[in-house]
Amino acid sequence: MKKIITTVDAPAPIGPYNQAVQHGDTIFLSGQIALDPATMILVNGTIKEETEQVMQNLAAVLKAAGSDFSKVIKTTIFLSDMDYFQEVNEVYGSHFDEVIAPARETVAVRTLPKSVNVEIAMIAHV
């Protein structure tokens, strides 16, 4: 059975999707960008600041689903420019224990919603 996960502690969807959907013990988190959940204004700053906001948004959705970063199975990172890889990787990596880090791919794309530099999606379990 499909369960919709929502929280006011992460940005409201900006399209026809939900913050996350749970099916059984698996949680599928929609991609998050650096929107401040309280204001829905983009966090403008360095790529590290943008990435940290994305990770905070993901943490809020995971918490609402009864999960956390230790239970993330897979992530997908989308970058506007692969030159951001190292800095994004530093911030992203600070949220995971390397021994149990999830599977991941990182891809550069032409554009992202609202012309942000990073978007991250996740799959986790409860």
MMTF fields as JSON, N, C-alpha, C and O atoms, coordinates in Angstrom:
{
  "mmtfVersion": "1.0.0",
  "mmtfProducer": "UNKNOWN",
  "numBonds": 503,
  "numAtoms": 504,
  "numGroups": 126,
  "numChains": 1,
  "numModels": 1,
  "chainsPerModel": [1],
  "groupsPerChain": [126],
  "chainIdList": ["A"],
  "bondAtomList": [4, 2, 8, 6, 12, 10, 16, 14, 20, 18, 24, 22, 28, 26, 32, 30, 36, 34, 40, 38, 44, 42, 48, 46, 52, 50, 56, 54, 60, 58, 64, 62, 68, 66, 72, 70, 76, 74, 80, 78, 84, 82, 88, 86, 92, 90, 96, 94, 100, 98, 104, 102, 108, 106, 112, 110, 116, 114, 120, 118, 124, 122, 128, 126, 132, 130, 136, 134, 140, 138, 144, 142, 148, 146, 152, 150, 156, 154, 160, 158, 164, 162, 168, 166, 172, 170, 176, 174, 180, 178, 184, 182, 188, 186, 192, 190, 196, 194, 200, 198, 204, 202, 208, 206, 212, 210, 216, 214, 220, 218, 224, 222, 228, 226, 232, 230, 236, 234, 240, 238, 244, 242, 248, 246, 252, 250, 256, 254, 260, 258, 264, 262, 268, 266, 272, 270, 276, 274, 280, 278, 284, 282, 288, 286, 292, 290, 296, 294, 300, 298, 304, 302, 308, 306, 312, 310, 316, 314, 320, 318, 324, 322, 328, 326, 332, 330, 336, 334, 340, 338, 344, 342, 348, 346, 352, 350, 356, 354, 360, 358, 364, 362, 368, 366, 372, 370, 376, 374, 380, 378, 384, 382, 388, 386, 392, 390, 396, 394, 400, 398, 404, 402, 408, 406, 412, 410, 416, 414, 420, 418, 424, 422, 428, 426, 432, 430, 436, 434, 440, 438, 444, 442, 448, 446, 452, 450, 456, 454, 460, 458, 464, 462, 468, 466, 472, 470, 476, 474, 480, 478, 484, 482, 488, 486, 492, 490, 496, 494, 500, 498],
  "bondOrderList": [1, 1, 1, 1, 1, 1, 1, 1, 1, 1, 1, 1, 1, 1, 1, 1, 1, 1, 1, 1, 1, 1, 1, 1, 1, 1, 1, 1, 1, 1, 1, 1, 1, 1, 1, 1, 1, 1, 1, 1, 1, 1, 1, 1, 1, 1, 1, 1, 1, 1, 1, 1, 1, 1, 1, 1, 1, 1, 1, 1, 1, 1, 1, 1, 1, 1, 1, 1, 1, 1, 1, 1, 1, 1, 1, 1, 1, 1, 1, 1, 1, 1, 1, 1, 1, 1, 1, 1, 1, 1, 1, 1, 1, 1, 1, 1, 1, 1, 1, 1, 1, 1, 1, 1, 1, 1, 1, 1, 1, 1, 1, 1, 1, 1, 1, 1, 1, 1, 1, 1, 1, 1, 1, 1, 1],
  "groupList": [{"groupName": "MET", "atomNameList": ["N", "CA", "C", "O"], "elementList": ["N", "C", "C", "O"], "formalChargeList": [0, 0, 0, 0], "bondAtomList": [1, 0, 2, 1, 3, 2], "bondOrderList": [1, 1, 2], "singleLetterCode": "M", "chemCompType": "L-PEPTIDE LINKING"}, {"groupName": "LYS", "atomNameList": ["N", "CA", "C", "O"], "elementList": ["N", "C", "C", "O"], "formalChargeList": [0, 0, 0, 0], "bondAtomList": [1, 0, 2, 1, 3, 2], "bondOrderList": [1, 1, 2], "singleLetterCode": "K", "chemCompType": "L-PEPTIDE LINKING"}, {"groupName": "ILE", "atomNameList": ["N", "CA", "C", "O"], "elementList": ["N", "C", "C", "O"], "formalChargeList": [0, 0, 0, 0], "bondAtomList": [1, 0, 2, 1, 3, 2], "bondOrderList": [1, 1, 2], "singleLetterCode": "I", "chemCompType": "L-PEPTIDE LINKING"}, {"groupName": "THR", "atomNameList": ["N", "CA", "C", "O"], "elementList": ["N", "C", "C", "O"], "formalChargeList": [0, 0, 0, 0], "bondAtomList": [1, 0, 2, 1, 3, 2], "bondOrderList": [1, 1, 2], "singleLetterCode": "T", "chemCompType": "L-PEPTIDE LINKING"}, {"groupName": "VAL", "atomNameList": ["N", "CA", "C", "O"], "elementList": ["N", "C", "C", "O"], "formalChargeList": [0, 0, 0, 0], "bondAtomList": [1, 0, 2, 1, 3, 2], "bondOrderList": [1, 1, 2], "singleLetterCode": "V", "chemCompType": "L-PEPTIDE LINKING"}, {"groupName": "ASP", "atomNameList": ["N", "CA", "C", "O"], "elementList": ["N", "C", "C", "O"], "formalChargeList": [0, 0, 0, 0], "bondAtomList": [1, 0, 2, 1, 3, 2], "bondOrderList": [1, 1, 2], "singleLetterCode": "D", "chemCompType": "L-PEPTIDE LINKING"}, {"groupName": "ALA", "atomNameList": ["N", "CA", "C", "O"], "elementList": ["N", "C", "C", "O"], "formalChargeList": [0, 0, 0, 0], "bondAtomList": [1, 0, 2, 1, 3, 2], "bondOrderList": [1, 1, 2], "singleLetterCode": "A", "chemCompType": "L-PEPTIDE LINKING"}, {"groupName": "PRO", "atomNameList": ["N", "CA", "C", "O"], "elementList": ["N", "C", "C", "O"], "formalChargeList": [0, 0, 0, 0], "bondAtomList": [1, 0, 2, 1, 3, 2], "bondOrderList": [1, 1, 2], "singleLetterCode": "P", "chemCompType": "L-PEPTIDE LINKING"}, {"groupName": "GLY", "atomNameList": ["N", "CA", "C", "O"], "elementList": ["N", "C", "C", "O"], "formalChargeList": [0, 0, 0, 0], "bondAtomList": [1, 0, 2, 1, 3, 2], "bondOrderList": [1, 1, 2], "singleLetterCode": "G", "chemCompType": "PEPTIDE LINKING"}, {"groupName": "TYR", "atomNameList": ["N", "CA", "C", "O"], "elementList": ["N", "C", "C", "O"], "formalChargeList": [0, 0, 0, 0], "bondAtomList": [1, 0, 2, 1, 3, 2], "bondOrderList": [1, 1, 2], "singleLetterCode": "Y", "chemCompType": "L-PEPTIDE LINKING"}, {"groupName": "ASN", "atomNameList": ["N", "CA", "C", "O"], "elementList": ["N", "C", "C", "O"], "formalChargeList": [0, 0, 0, 0], "bondAtomList": [1, 0, 2, 1, 3, 2], "bondOrderList": [1, 1, 2], "singleLetterCode": "N", "chemCompType": "L-PEPTIDE LINKING"}, {"groupName": "GLN", "atomNameList": ["N", "CA", "C", "O"], "elementList": ["N", "C", "C", "O"], "formalChargeList": [0, 0, 0, 0], "bondAtomList": [1, 0, 2, 1, 3, 2], "bondOrderList": [1, 1, 2], "singleLetterCode": "Q", "chemCompType": "L-PEPTIDE LINKING"}, {"groupName": "HIS", "atomNameList": ["N", "CA", "C", "O"], "elementList": ["N", "C", "C", "O"], "formalChargeList": [0, 0, 0, 0], "bondAtomList": [1, 0, 2, 1, 3, 2], "bondOrderList": [1, 1, 2], "singleLetterCode": "H", "chemCompType": "L-PEPTIDE LINKING"}, {"groupName": "PHE", "atomNameList": ["N", "CA", "C", "O"], "elementList": ["N", "C", "C", "O"], "formalChargeList": [0, 0, 0, 0], "bondAtomList": [1, 0, 2, 1, 3, 2], "bondOrderList": [1, 1, 2], "singleLetterCode": "F", "chemCompType": "L-PEPTIDE LINKING"}, {"groupName": "LEU", "atomNameList": ["N", "CA", "C", "O"], "elementList": ["N", "C", "C", "O"], "formalChargeList": [0, 0, 0, 0], "bondAtomList": [1, 0, 2, 1, 3, 2], "bondOrderList": [1, 1, 2], "singleLetterCode": "L", "chemCompType": "L-PEPTIDE LINKING"}, {"groupName": "SER", "atomNameList": ["N", "CA", "C", "O"], "elementList": ["N", "C", "C", "O"], "formalChargeList": [0, 0, 0, 0], "bondAtomList": [1, 0, 2, 1, 3, 2], "bondOrderList": [1, 1, 2], "singleLetterCode": "S", "chemCompType": "L-PEPTIDE LINKING"}, {"groupName": "GLU", "atomNameList": ["N", "CA", "C", "O"], "elementList": ["N", "C", "C", "O"], "formalChargeList": [0, 0, 0, 0], "bondAtomList": [1, 0, 2, 1, 3, 2], "bondOrderList": [1, 1, 2], "singleLetterCode": "E", "chemCompType": "L-PEPTIDE LINKING"}, {"groupName": "ARG", "atomNameList": ["N", "CA", "C", "O"], "elementList": ["N", "C", "C", "O"], "formalChargeList": [0, 0, 0, 0], "bondAtomList": [1, 0, 2, 1, 3, 2], "bondOrderList": [1, 1, 2], "singleLetterCode": "R", "chemCompType": "L-PEPTIDE LINKING"}],
  "groupTypeList": [0, 1, 1, 2, 2, 3, 3, 4, 5, 6, 7, 6, 7, 2, 8, 7, 9, 10, 11, 6, 4, 11, 12, 8, 5, 3, 2, 13, 14, 15, 8, 11, 2, 6, 14, 5, 7, 6, 3, 0, 2, 14, 4, 10, 8, 3, 2, 1, 16, 16, 3, 16, 11, 4, 0, 11, 10, 14, 6, 6, 4, 14, 1, 6, 6, 8, 15, 5, 13, 15, 1, 4, 2, 1, 3, 3, 2, 13, 14, 15, 5, 0, 5, 9, 13, 11, 16, 4, 10, 16, 4, 9, 8, 15, 12, 13, 5, 16, 4, 2, 6, 7, 6, 17, 16, 3, 4, 6, 4, 17, 3, 14, 7, 1, 15, 4, 10, 4, 16, 2, 6, 0, 2, 6, 12, 4],
  "groupIdList": [1, 2, 3, 4, 5, 6, 7, 8, 9, 10, 11, 12, 13, 14, 15, 16, 17, 18, 19, 20, 21, 22, 23, 24, 25, 26, 27, 28, 29, 30, 31, 32, 33, 34, 35, 36, 37, 38, 39, 40, 41, 42, 43, 44, 45, 46, 47, 48, 49, 50, 51, 52, 53, 54, 55, 56, 57, 58, 59, 60, 61, 62, 63, 64, 65, 66, 67, 68, 69, 70, 71, 72, 73, 74, 75, 76, 77, 78, 79, 80, 81, 82, 83, 84, 85, 86, 87, 88, 89, 90, 91, 92, 93, 94, 95, 96, 97, 98, 99, 100, 101, 102, 103, 104, 105, 106, 107, 108, 109, 110, 111, 112, 113, 114, 115, 116, 117, 118, 119, 120, 121, 122, 123, 124, 125, 126],
  "secStructList": [7, 3, 3, 3, 3, 7, 7, 6, 6, 1, 7, 7, 7, 1, 1, 1, 7, 7, 1, 3, 3, 3, 3, 6, 6, 3, 3, 3, 3, 3, 3, 3, 7, 1, 5, 7, 6, 6, 6, 7, 7, 5, 7, 7, 1, 7, 2, 2, 2, 2, 2, 2, 2, 2, 2, 2, 2, 2, 2, 2, 2, 2, 2, 2, 6, 6, 7, 7, 4, 4, 4, 3, 3, 3, 3, 3, 3, 3, 3, 1, 7, 4, 4, 4, 2, 2, 2, 2, 2, 2, 2, 2, 2, 6, 6, 1, 7, 4, 4, 4, 7, 7, 3, 3, 3, 3, 3, 3, 7, 1, 7, 7, 4, 4, 4, 7, 1, 3, 3, 3, 3, 3, 3, 3, 3, 7],
  "xCoordList": [0.842, 0.0, 0.88, 1.891, 0.496, 1.243, 0.832, -0.355, 1.844, 1.597, 2.347, 3.54, 1.658, 2.258, 2.901, 2.285, 4.15, 4.886, 5.0, 5.456, 4.582, 4.721, 5.135, 4.829, 5.832, 6.215, 6.356, 6.777, 6.006, 6.198, 7.667, 8.057, 8.478, 9.893, 10.759, 11.974, 10.13, 10.807, 9.953, 8.759, 10.556, 9.786, 8.578, 8.64, 7.494, 6.312, 6.653, 7.45, 6.068, 6.319, 5.985, 5.038, 6.777, 6.538, 5.944, 6.02, 5.356, 4.736, 3.851, 3.591, 3.386, 2.484, 3.236, 3.308, 3.785, 4.499, 4.428, 3.975, 4.873, 4.918, 6.358, 7.259, 6.576, 7.932, 8.502, 9.686, 7.666, 8.088, 6.868, 5.751, 7.127, 6.096, 6.705, 7.813, 5.96, 6.404, 5.593, 4.37, 6.293, 5.645, 6.298, 7.483, 5.533, 6.122, 7.115, 6.789, 8.317, 9.36, 10.284, 11.293, 9.953, 10.807, 10.216, 9.019, 11.076, 10.666, 11.379, 12.603, 10.621, 11.155, 11.031, 9.928, 12.164, 12.164, 12.345, 13.264, 11.467, 11.621, 12.87, 13.345, 13.397, 14.568, 14.294, 13.231, 15.258, 15.167, 16.185, 17.293, 15.785, 16.681, 16.798, 16.173, 17.586, 17.912, 16.853, 17.155, 15.622, 14.552, 14.465, 14.505, 14.346, 14.102, 12.643, 11.754, 12.374, 10.986, 10.049, 8.848, 10.56, 9.708, 9.277, 8.16, 10.176, 9.902, 9.699, 9.178, 10.116, 10.108, 10.982, 10.748, 11.977, 12.96, 14.24, 14.654, 14.866, 16.113, 17.217, 17.356, 17.997, 19.18, 20.258, 20.736, 20.632, 21.687, 22.974, 22.999, 24.012, 25.297, 26.241, 26.15, 27.142, 28.109, 27.44, 26.342, 28.105, 27.573, 27.49, 26.6, 28.4, 28.336, 27.089, 26.436, 26.759, 25.556, 24.297, 23.35, 24.3, 23.161, 22.985, 21.872, 24.093, 24.044, 23.6, 22.831, 24.069, 23.665, 22.163, 21.526, 21.579, 20.128, 19.399, 18.394, 19.896, 19.302, 19.322, 18.319, 20.459, 20.574, 19.654, 19.09, 19.494, 18.568, 17.128, 16.348, 16.79, 15.446, 15.208, 14.149, 16.194, 16.071, 15.965, 15.178, 16.752, 16.704, 15.305, 14.812, 14.667, 13.317, 12.305, 11.428, 12.418, 11.498, 11.751, 10.81, 13.022, 13.345, 12.761, 12.175, 12.917, 12.398, 10.876, 10.329, 10.204, 8.742, 8.308, 7.21, 9.171, 8.864, 9.328, 9.125, 9.95, 10.448, 11.79, 12.111, 12.572, 13.862, 14.939, 14.678, 16.139, 17.245, 18.325, 18.184, 19.402, 20.45, 21.087, 21.583, 21.087, 21.697, 20.904, 21.41, 19.667, 18.812, 18.641, 17.803, 19.433, 19.36, 20.059, 21.184, 19.383, 19.881, 20.589, 21.625, 20.021, 20.561, 20.249, 19.19, 21.195, 20.967, 21.331, 22.141, 20.708, 21.069, 21.309, 20.459, 22.483, 22.844, 22.892, 23.559, 22.177, 22.183, 22.915, 22.588, 23.896, 24.668, 24.519, 24.408, 24.518, 24.487, 25.856, 25.967, 26.895, 28.265, 29.099, 29.116, 29.776, 30.572, 31.738, 32.344, 32.066, 33.101, 32.702, 33.559, 31.41, 30.929, 31.089, 30.837, 31.501, 31.508, 32.213, 31.64, 33.425, 34.206, 33.533, 33.442, 33.064, 32.442, 31.114, 30.82, 30.319, 29.055, 29.342, 28.668, 30.34, 30.712, 31.129, 30.809, 31.839, 32.254, 31.048, 30.979, 30.104, 28.913, 28.06, 27.656, 27.79, 27.002, 27.635, 26.948, 28.927, 29.635, 29.614, 29.699, 29.5, 29.481, 28.207, 28.134, 27.222, 25.957, 25.883, 24.886, 26.926, 26.914, 28.144, 29.224, 27.963, 29.06, 29.542, 28.77, 30.813, 31.325, 31.135, 30.927, 31.203, 31.086, 29.718, 29.611, 28.668, 27.312, 26.701, 25.48, 27.542, 27.054, 26.231, 26.494, 25.238, 24.38, 25.082, 26.132, 24.481, 24.89, 24.541, 23.652, 25.248, 25.016, 25.507, 26.447, 24.846, 25.395, 25.298, 24.415, 26.219, 26.231, 26.326, 27.227, 25.395, 25.381, 25.259, 24.61, 25.884, 25.732, 24.606, 24.518, 23.755, 22.623, 22.64, 23.303, 21.926, 21.941, 21.328, 21.917, 20.145, 19.494, 18.718, 18.363, 18.464, 17.684, 16.557, 16.604, 15.541, 14.439, 14.954, 15.865, 14.351, 14.691, 16.167, 16.713, 16.798, 18.202, 19.169, 20.184, 18.855, 19.752, 20.961, 21.008, 21.932, 23.156, 23.165, 23.951, 22.298, 22.293, 20.879, 20.114, 20.556, 19.311, 19.687, 20.48, 19.115, 19.417, 18.121, 17.232, 18.026, 16.9, 17.437, 18.617, 16.57, 17.002, 15.959, 14.767, 16.454, 15.613, 16.123, 17.326, 15.206, 15.59, 14.616, 13.651, 14.88, 13.923, 13.581, 14.299, 12.479, 12.003, 12.822, 12.586],
  "yCoordList": [-1.186, 0.0, 1.24, 1.297, 2.208, 3.451, 4.447, 4.685, 5.033, 6.041, 7.315, 7.268, 8.436, 9.723, 10.323, 10.377, 10.773, 11.386, 12.887, 13.298, 13.699, 15.152, 15.743, 15.202, 16.858, 17.6, 19.074, 19.423, 19.931, 21.37, 21.756, 22.894, 20.807, 21.08, 20.941, 21.135, 20.603, 20.555, 21.355, 21.546, 21.821, 22.628, 21.881, 20.683, 22.604, 22.038, 21.744, 22.465, 20.71, 20.407, 21.601, 22.346, 21.759, 22.852, 22.315, 22.961, 21.134, 20.5, 19.355, 19.212, 18.538, 17.436, 16.199, 15.179, 16.304, 15.198, 15.388, 16.427, 14.391, 14.461, 14.455, 14.051, 14.9, 14.911, 13.505, 13.304, 12.528, 11.131, 10.231, 10.622, 9.01, 7.981, 6.733, 6.32, 6.149, 4.908, 3.76, 3.841, 2.681, 1.45, 0.326, 0.044, -0.311, -1.295, -0.593, 0.425, -1.129, -0.524, 0.393, 0.859, 0.656, 1.477, 2.863, 3.021, 3.861, 5.259, 5.831, 5.756, 6.392, 7.018, 8.529, 9.074, 9.205, 10.654, 11.376, 11.079, 12.317, 13.159, 14.003, 14.261, 14.429, 15.291, 16.578, 17.182, 16.983, 18.238, 19.222, 18.849, 20.48, 21.569, 22.495, 22.258, 23.532, 24.39, 25.451, 26.643, 25.01, 25.921, 25.941, 24.891, 27.122, 27.255, 26.863, 27.478, 25.852, 25.393, 26.436, 26.401, 27.347, 28.354, 29.447, 29.958, 29.796, 30.92, 30.516, 31.293, 29.29, 28.793, 29.669, 29.76, 30.301, 31.093, 30.285, 29.634, 30.329, 29.603, 30.147, 31.358, 29.241, 29.615, 29.959, 29.093, 31.219, 31.657, 31.778, 32.37, 31.235, 31.261, 30.356, 30.195, 29.77, 28.867, 27.532, 27.246, 26.734, 25.407, 24.565, 23.723, 24.781, 24.047, 24.448, 23.588, 25.731, 26.188, 25.64, 25.232, 25.636, 25.108, 23.612, 23.143, 22.881, 21.447, 21.157, 20.224, 21.937, 21.735, 21.93, 21.178, 22.92, 23.121, 21.92, 21.47, 21.406, 20.218, 19.056, 18.361, 18.846, 17.745, 17.95, 16.982, 19.184, 19.462, 19.154, 18.605, 19.51, 19.219, 17.71, 17.227, 16.974, 15.522, 14.912, 13.991, 15.423, 14.929, 15.108, 14.233, 16.238, 16.502, 15.514, 15.039, 15.205, 14.244, 12.844, 12.112, 12.481, 11.179, 11.068, 10.044, 12.119, 12.112, 11.941, 11.186, 12.65, 12.54, 11.121, 10.693, 10.401, 9.014, 8.004, 6.8, 8.5, 7.601, 6.985, 5.883, 7.699, 7.19, 8.246, 9.297, 7.962, 8.919, 8.522, 7.531, 9.302, 9.055, 7.676, 7.139, 7.091, 5.766, 4.679, 3.575, 4.984, 4.0, 4.274, 3.653, 5.206, 5.504, 4.387, 4.004, 3.877, 2.772, 3.294, 2.765, 4.329, 4.84, 6.317, 6.79, 7.036, 8.446, 8.718, 8.021, 9.744, 10.274, 11.759, 12.487, 12.196, 13.61, 14.159, 13.606, 15.252, 15.951, 17.27, 18.033, 17.545, 18.788, 19.577, 19.0, 20.889, 21.735, 21.776, 22.135, 21.405, 21.439, 20.44, 20.51, 19.532, 18.525, 19.149, 18.479, 20.406, 21.096, 21.26, 21.518, 21.113, 21.203, 19.89, 19.848, 18.828, 17.491, 17.44, 16.938, 17.941, 17.811, 18.505, 17.933, 19.734, 20.472, 19.844, 19.753, 19.415, 18.749, 17.447, 17.12, 16.709, 15.445, 15.626, 14.788, 16.713, 16.989, 17.174, 16.581, 17.994, 18.255, 16.991, 16.603, 16.36, 15.129, 14.082, 13.482, 13.868, 12.853, 13.09, 12.141, 14.35, 14.66, 14.149, 14.127, 13.748, 13.262, 11.736, 11.185, 11.058, 9.595, 9.006, 9.597, 7.835, 7.008, 6.233, 5.482, 6.407, 5.784, 4.278, 3.7, 3.638, 2.177, 1.712, 0.659, 2.49, 2.098, 3.099, 3.177, 3.849, 4.838, 4.137, 2.983, 4.839, 4.231, 4.13, 4.732, 3.366, 3.373, 4.756, 5.429, 5.18, 6.539, 6.692, 6.025, 7.588, 8.083, 9.597, 10.173, 10.225, 11.681, 12.0, 11.525, 12.804, 13.142, 14.649, 15.336, 15.141, 16.546, 16.624, 15.806, 17.62, 17.814, 19.248, 20.119, 19.469, 20.797, 21.866, 22.93, 21.588, 22.533, 21.758, 20.595, 22.441, 21.878, 22.849, 24.011, 22.393, 23.297, 24.585, 24.566, 25.682, 27.008, 27.363, 28.229, 26.687, 26.934, 26.745, 27.436, 25.81, 25.525, 24.749, 24.323, 24.573, 23.863, 22.41, 21.616, 22.044, 20.671, 20.252, 21.03, 19.009, 18.368, 16.95, 16.291, 16.488, 15.139, 14.406, 14.937, 13.159, 12.276, 11.057, 10.725, 10.389, 9.247, 8.143, 8.365, 6.95, 5.803, 5.31, 5.13, 5.091, 4.674, 3.609, 3.27, 3.092, 2.185, 2.713, 3.537, 2.225, 2.679, 2.029, 2.275],
  "zCoordList": [0.0, 0.0, 0.0, 0.7, -0.773, -0.912, 0.162, 0.387, 0.829, 1.86, 1.47, 1.169, 1.475, 1.137, 2.385, 3.449, 2.241, 3.346, 3.072, 2.005, 4.046, 3.918, 5.255, 6.318, 5.178, 6.372, 6.028, 4.925, 6.967, 6.776, 6.995, 6.734, 7.475, 7.725, 6.478, 6.532, 5.357, 4.057, 3.08, 3.31, 1.995, 1.036, 0.479, 0.204, 0.322, -0.319, -1.781, -2.382, -2.352, -3.758, -4.665, -4.412, -5.713, -6.666, -7.967, -9.012, -7.884, -9.039, -8.574, -7.379, -9.519, -9.175, -8.668, -9.354, -7.478, -6.833, -5.323, -4.845, -4.579, -3.119, -2.646, -3.382, -1.422, -0.866, -0.821, -1.091, -0.48, -0.464, -0.521, -0.18, -0.965, -0.986, -0.353, -0.695, 0.572, 1.207, 0.65, 0.535, 0.305, -0.119, 0.664, 0.485, 1.525, 2.426, 3.341, 3.953, 3.434, 4.264, 3.465, 3.993, 2.202, 1.34, 1.161, 0.921, 1.282, 1.136, -0.089, -0.193, -0.996, -2.196, -2.026, -2.063, -1.839, -1.624, -2.95, -3.712, -3.213, -4.404, -4.272, -3.166, -5.4, -5.389, -4.631, -4.768, -3.841, -3.097, -3.651, -4.035, -3.684, -4.052, -2.842, -1.809, -2.973, -1.818, -1.538, -1.471, -1.378, -0.968, 0.545, 1.187, 1.115, 2.547, 2.762, 2.173, 3.593, 3.749, 4.35, 4.084, 5.14, 5.78, 4.808, 4.886, 3.893, 2.989, 1.534, 0.733, 1.195, -0.189, -1.095, -2.3, -0.504, -1.24, -1.345, -0.385, -2.517, -2.713, -1.827, -1.658, -1.264, -0.499, -1.515, -2.249, -1.547, -2.46, -1.677, -0.598, -2.202, -1.525, -2.266, -3.483, -1.526, -2.141, -2.459, -1.983, -3.257, -3.569, -2.302, -2.177, -1.366, -0.102, 0.701, 1.292, 0.726, 1.445, 0.777, 1.45, -0.541, -1.288, -0.981, -0.741, -0.994, -0.732, 0.696, 0.926, 1.648, 3.044, 3.204, 3.943, 2.532, 2.607, 2.01, 2.559, 0.901, 0.288, 1.283, 1.447, 1.945, 2.898, 4.101, 4.611, 4.559, 5.662, 5.24, 6.018, 4.011, 3.503, 3.448, 3.849, 2.951, 2.879, 4.28, 4.5, 5.219, 6.599, 7.184, 7.896, 6.888, 7.402, 6.829, 7.55, 5.558, 4.944, 5.505, 5.813, 5.635, 6.235, 7.638, 7.989, 8.442, 9.809, 9.812, 10.616, 8.906, 8.822, 8.473, 8.83, 7.779, 7.398, 8.453, 8.297, 9.526, 10.559, 10.208, 10.652, 9.409, 8.963, 9.183, 9.767, 8.717, 8.805, 7.8, 7.085, 7.753, 6.76, 6.889, 5.898, 8.086, 8.247, 7.527, 7.321, 7.146, 6.481, 4.993, 4.338, 4.454, 3.022, 2.251, 2.573, 1.237, 0.429, -0.826, -1.228, -1.434, -2.703, -2.84, -2.427, -3.43, -3.735, -5.186, -5.796, -5.702, -7.018, -6.842, -6.329, -7.276, -7.201, -8.616, -9.49, -8.828, -10.106, -9.914, -9.005, -10.753, -10.68, -11.97, -13.052, -11.851, -13.042, -13.719, -14.891, -12.972, -13.497, -12.684, -11.455, -13.344, -12.641, -11.879, -11.044, -12.142, -11.372, -9.905, -9.059, -9.595, -8.212, -7.442, -6.238, -8.119, -7.53, -6.175, -5.208, -6.085, -4.852, -3.664, -2.578, -3.872, -2.772, -2.344, -1.152, -3.317, -3.0, -2.262, -1.285, -2.728, -2.111, -0.648, 0.195, -0.344, 1.03, 1.944, 3.02, 1.515, 2.336, 2.439, 3.535, 1.32, 1.285, 2.204, 3.031, 2.059, 2.826, 4.322, 5.101, 4.735, 6.166, 6.854, 8.082, 6.079, 6.628, 6.699, 7.166, 6.242, 6.195, 6.855, 6.838, 7.434, 7.912, 6.682, 6.087, 6.296, 5.073, 5.045, 3.978, 6.197, 6.253, 5.764, 5.135, 6.05, 5.645, 4.654, 4.52, 3.973, 2.995, 1.908, 1.57, 1.369, 0.346, -1.013, -1.237, -1.895, -3.297, -3.848, -3.327, -4.912, -5.406, -6.832, -7.266, -7.549, -8.799, -8.777, -8.142, -9.48, -9.601, -11.082, -11.774, -11.56, -12.973, -13.156, -12.367, -14.194, -14.571, -15.596, -16.511, -15.423, -16.325, -16.843, -16.279, -17.888, -18.508, -17.614, -17.425, -17.063, -16.149, -15.099, -15.287, -13.985, -12.894, -12.55, -12.954, -11.808, -11.448, -10.798, -9.971, -11.193, -10.658, -10.873, -10.189, -11.826, -12.188, -11.015, -10.93, -10.114, -8.994, -9.492, -10.646, -8.613, -8.974, -8.537, -9.054, -7.585, -7.077, -6.69, -6.121, -7.013, -6.589, -6.18, -6.852, -5.078, -4.594, -4.288, -3.622, -4.792, -4.507, -3.762, -3.877, -2.996, -2.189, -2.151, -2.362, -1.875, -1.53, -0.184, 0.002, 0.755, 2.098, 2.587, 1.901, 3.767, 4.401, 5.782, 6.348, 6.308, 7.609, 8.693, 9.876]
}
